[in-house]
C-alpha cells in the first residue's frame, strides 16, 4: 500500500556538498541536451549518482536522476528519483557540479 508519512517539522543541519565528480562527454558525444554526468556526495553521508549536466537555451543546468519506469503524464512527464526540496540546496548542488564540470573539461 502506498502512502505518505508526515512528521513534525524539525530543524536539521543544512546539507552541504562535500564531494563532486563530474564526467564531461567528449566533444560530439552529447546525448541530446546531456553534455555530461556527475556524482555528488552530501555531508559525506549520502551519494547521488546519475546527475545529468544539460545544455539548454539559457545555458547549462543540472537534472536529477529520473525514474526509468515512470511512463509520465501530461502534468508530470518526468519523475525524479531524488531531488532537493529547497531552492538553496538545489543552487549549491548546481553550482558545485557546474564548477567541477568546467574544471574537468579544462583538464581533460
C-alpha positions in Angstrom: 0.0 0.0 0.0 1.4 3.4 -1.0 1.2 6.3 1.4 2.9 9.3 2.8 4.0 9.8 6.3 4.2 13.4 7.5 6.3 14.1 10.6 6.7 17.2 12.7 9.0 19.9 11.1 12.4 19.5 12.7 15.5 21.6 12.3 18.3 19.7 10.7 21.9 20.7 9.9 21.9 22.0 6.3 23.1 19.6 3.7 26.3 20.7 2.1 28.1 19.3 -1.0 31.1 17.5 0.3 32.4 16.0 -2.9 31.6 16.2 -6.6 32.8 14.0 -9.5 32.0 15.3 -13.0 32.4 13.5 -16.3 32.0 15.8 -19.3 31.3 13.9 -22.5 33.9 14.3 -25.2 33.1 16.8 -27.9 30.4 15.5 -30.2 29.3 12.7 -27.9 26.5 14.6 -26.2 23.2 12.7 -26.0 20.5 15.2 -26.9 21.0 18.0 -24.4 23.0 15.9 -22.0 26.7 17.0 -22.1 27.9 15.1 -19.1 27.1 13.3 -15.8 28.1 13.9 -12.2 28.1 12.2 -8.8 27.5 14.3 -5.7 28.1 13.4 -2.0 26.2 15.3 0.6 27.6 15.8 4.1 29.9 12.9 3.5 26.9 10.6 4.1 24.6 10.5 1.0 25.7 9.8 -2.6 23.6 10.8 -5.6 24.7 9.3 -8.9 23.4 10.0 -12.3 23.0 13.7 -12.1 22.9 15.0 -15.7 24.6 18.2 -16.9 22.3 19.6 -19.5 22.8 22.3 -22.2 19.7 24.4 -22.7 18.6 27.6 -24.4 19.6 29.6 -21.2 22.9 27.8 -20.6 23.8 24.7 -18.6 21.9 23.3 -15.7 21.7 20.0 -13.8 18.9 17.5 -13.9 18.5 14.9 -11.2 18.2 11.2 -11.8 14.8 10.2 -13.3 12.7 7.1 -12.7 13.2 4.9 -15.8 9.9 3.1 -15.1 7.8 6.2 -14.9 5.6 6.4 -18.0 4.7 10.0 -17.5 1.6 12.1 -17.7 0.9 15.4 -19.3 1.3 17.0 -15.8 4.4 15.1 -14.9 6.4 13.9 -17.9 9.5 13.0 -15.8 9.7 11.9 -12.2 13.0 12.5 -10.3 14.3 9.6 -8.1 15.8 12.1 -5.8 15.9 15.9 -5.8 16.5 18.8 -3.4 13.4 20.1 -1.6 14.8 23.6 -1.1 16.0 26.2 -3.6 19.1 26.8 -1.6 20.3 23.2 -1.7 19.5 22.9 -5.4 21.6 26.1 -6.1 24.5 24.7 -4.0 24.5 21.4 -5.8 24.1 23.0 -9.3 27.0 25.5 -8.6 29.3 22.7 -7.3 28.5 20.4 -10.2 29.0 23.0 -12.9 32.2 24.3 -11.3 33.6 20.7 -11.2 32.3 20.1 -14.8 34.2 23.2 -16.0 37.4 22.1 -14.2 37.2 18.6 -15.6 36.5 19.9 -19.1 39.6 22.1 -19.0 41.9 19.4 -17.6 40.5 16.6 -19.9 
